[in-house]
Every structure is written in C-alpha cells, then in structure tokens.
C-alpha cells in the first residue's frame, strides 16, 4: 500500500512539474514558446452585430437566440402598430407564411391579445408577408403602459418564436399633447 502511495505521489509531482514547466529567469537558450494574454471577454453580439434600430427606424425585438429580429414601428398619430420580420442582422425583411402574428400584453393585470394581420410588401412573394399591421389604437396605448410586459409571438419556418418588446418610449423631456 505504501509503495502505491509513493508511486502516486511521484506521478503527481512529475505531472505538476510537467504542466508548470521550469522557469530559469529567461536564460533558457532553447526553443521558446510565445504566449499571449487570454482573449478579452467575448461579446455575443460582436459576431453578428446589428443596428440599434430597424430599417424603418423602429425598435428591435430579438427572436430566438438572435436567429431573427422583428422591428416594431408605432405611429402615434394614427395609433397603428407595424411589425417587420427581419433577418438575424436586423437589416433585411424576411417574408414568412403566417397570415397573422400576435402581441400579448397585460392591462390592469389581465392578459390581452392583439392580432396583427399580414400586409405584404410589394417585394414579398405570393402567400408570404414580412409586414404585419394592427390599426387597433388600444394596442399602441397598452405598449406604453408600465407593467404591460408586451411579447411578440410568431412562427417562422414552422418554429415558434417569442420576443420581448422593450418599453423604451421616453416620457420625460417632451410633452404629450
């Protein structure tokens, strides 16, 4: 038993010196391996950077693990809400087969659903749409309410996506008339 403990200790010490290496104050004339500092923390968004707003100057909604994005454009004058389905880089519209998509919100603590109908752009192929519109002014009002927690729900290529709609409407610094 003592012999196997000694062998184990000897093996452990040998491995430790093998991993750590021998330092001789830089006087080693043998082959040197240059090392560099560890890489900086990886920014998940660096590989597939996207703009801070969509092509129509609306707010972006992340779908999946940035597989897609959606852009929300709220026209406060008409009360309409338009969602554009975008690619992973949030730069181009992606037509999908859905005839409608849904925005879920909470109002007075109760959930409400709003359907946005497909409104294909001229460049969208037959039977697909990259643009969805609601003219229900109530939806636009709820998007700006505190605690509304709006979520976009849609299906792209048979896969269901849910994206959080950020409340970034600044109520300070300007008047609502």
C-alpha positions in Angstrom: 0.0 0.0 0.0 2.8 2.4 0.9 4.5 1.6 -2.4 1.4 2.6 -4.5 1.1 5.8 -2.4 4.7 6.7 -3.2 4.2 6.0 -6.9 1.1 8.1 -6.9 2.8 11.0 -5.2 5.8 10.7 -7.6 3.4 10.7 -10.6 1.5 13.7 -9.2 4.7 15.6 -8.6 6.0 14.7 -12.1 2.8 15.9 -13.7 2.8 19.1 -11.8 6.3 20.0 -12.9 5.4 18.9 -16.4 2.4 21.3 -16.5 4.1 24.2 -14.8 7.4 23.9 -16.5 10.8 25.1 -15.4 11.5 28.8 -15.1 15.1 29.9 -15.2 14.8 33.7 -15.2 14.7 33.9 -19.0 18.2 32.5 -19.6 17.0 29.4 -21.4 18.6 29.3 -24.8 16.3 26.5 -26.0 13.2 26.9 -28.0 10.8 29.4 -26.6 7.0 29.4 -26.9 5.5 32.8 -27.1 2.3 33.2 -25.2 -0.2 36.0 -25.4 -2.7 37.3 -22.9 -6.0 35.5 -22.7 -8.6 36.8 -25.1 -10.9 39.5 -24.0 -14.4 38.6 -22.8 -16.4 37.6 -25.9 -19.3 39.9 -26.7 -22.1 37.7 -28.0 -23.3 40.5 -30.2 -19.9 41.1 -31.8 -20.1 38.2 -34.2 -23.4 39.2 -35.6 -23.7 42.9 -34.8 -26.9 44.6 -35.7 -28.1 48.2 -35.6 -29.8 49.7 -32.6 -32.9 50.3 -34.7 -34.5 48.6 -37.6 -34.5 49.7 -41.3 -37.8 51.6 -40.7 -36.4 53.4 -37.6 -38.4 51.2 -35.2 -37.4 49.3 -32.1 -35.8 45.9 -32.4 -37.2 42.7 -30.9 -34.8 39.7 -30.6 -36.3 36.4 -31.7 -34.7 33.1 -30.5 -31.0 33.3 -30.0 -30.9 36.2 -32.4 -31.9 33.8 -35.2 -34.3 36.6 -36.4 -35.4 40.0 -35.3 -38.6 41.9 -35.6 -39.0 45.7 -35.8 -41.9 47.5 -34.2 -43.0 50.8 -35.7 -45.7 52.6 -33.7 -47.3 55.5 -35.4 -48.7 57.6 -32.5 -50.7 59.8 -34.9 -52.8 57.0 -36.4 -52.4 54.5 -33.5 -51.2 51.8 -35.9 -48.6 49.3 -34.9 -46.5 47.6 -37.7 -44.2 44.7 -37.2 -41.5 43.8 -39.8 -39.9 40.4 -39.6 -36.1 40.8 -40.1 -33.1 38.6 -40.6 -30.5 37.8 -37.9 -28.6 41.0 -38.7 -31.8 43.1 -38.5 -31.1 44.6 -41.9 -33.4 42.9 -44.3 -37.1 41.9 -44.2 -37.9 38.2 -44.2 -41.2 37.1 -45.6 -43.0 34.3 -43.6 -46.0 32.2 -44.3 -48.2 33.4 -41.4 -51.4 35.3 -42.1 -51.2 37.0 -38.7 -49.0 37.3 -35.6 -49.8 38.1 -32.0 -48.7 40.7 -29.4 -49.6 39.7 -25.9 -49.8 42.5 -23.2 -51.1 42.9 -19.7 -53.6 45.6 -19.0 -54.9 46.2 -15.4 -53.2 42.9 -14.5 -55.1 40.9 -17.1 -53.7 39.4 -20.3 -54.9 40.7 -23.7 -54.0 39.5 -27.2 -53.8 41.7 -30.3 -53.6 40.1 -33.7 -51.6 41.9 -36.5 -52.7 40.9 -40.0 -50.3 40.2 -42.8 -49.9 43.2 -45.1 -47.3 42.0 -47.6 -44.8 44.5 -49.1 -44.7 44.6 -52.9 -41.4 42.6 -52.8 -42.9 39.8 -50.7 -43.6 36.6 -52.6 -47.1 35.4 -53.1 -48.5 33.8 -49.9 -45.9 35.3 -47.6 -45.5 38.5 -45.7 -42.7 40.3 -43.9 -45.0 43.1 -42.6 -47.9 42.8 -40.2 -50.2 45.6 -39.1 -52.7 46.5 -36.4 -54.8 49.6 -36.6 -56.2 49.0 -33.1 -55.2 52.2 -31.2 -55.7 50.3 -27.9 -52.6 48.2 -28.7 -50.5 51.3 -29.1 -51.7 52.7 -25.8 -51.0 49.4 -24.0 -47.5 49.2 -25.4 -46.6 52.3 -23.5 -48.2 51.3 -20.2 -45.9 50.4 -17.2 -46.2 46.7 -16.4 -47.7 45.8 -19.8 -44.8 43.3 -20.5 -45.6 43.1 -24.2 -44.5 39.9 -26.0 -44.5 39.2 -29.8 -45.5 35.7 -30.7 -45.0 34.3 -34.3 -44.0 31.3 -36.2 -41.1 31.2 -38.7 -40.5 28.2 -40.9 -42.6 26.0 -38.5 -40.7 27.2 -35.4 -42.5 29.3 -32.7 -40.7 32.4 -31.5 -41.5 34.7 -28.6 -39.8 38.1 -28.3 -39.9 40.7 -25.5 -40.9 44.2 -26.7 -38.8 46.7 -24.9 -40.5 49.7 -23.3 -38.2 52.4 -24.5 -40.7 55.2 -25.0 -39.3 58.2 -23.1 -42.0 60.0 -21.2 -39.6 62.6 -19.8 -38.3 65.6 -21.7 -41.3 66.1 -24.0 -45.0 66.7 -23.7 -47.8 64.6 -24.9 -50.4 66.8 -26.4 
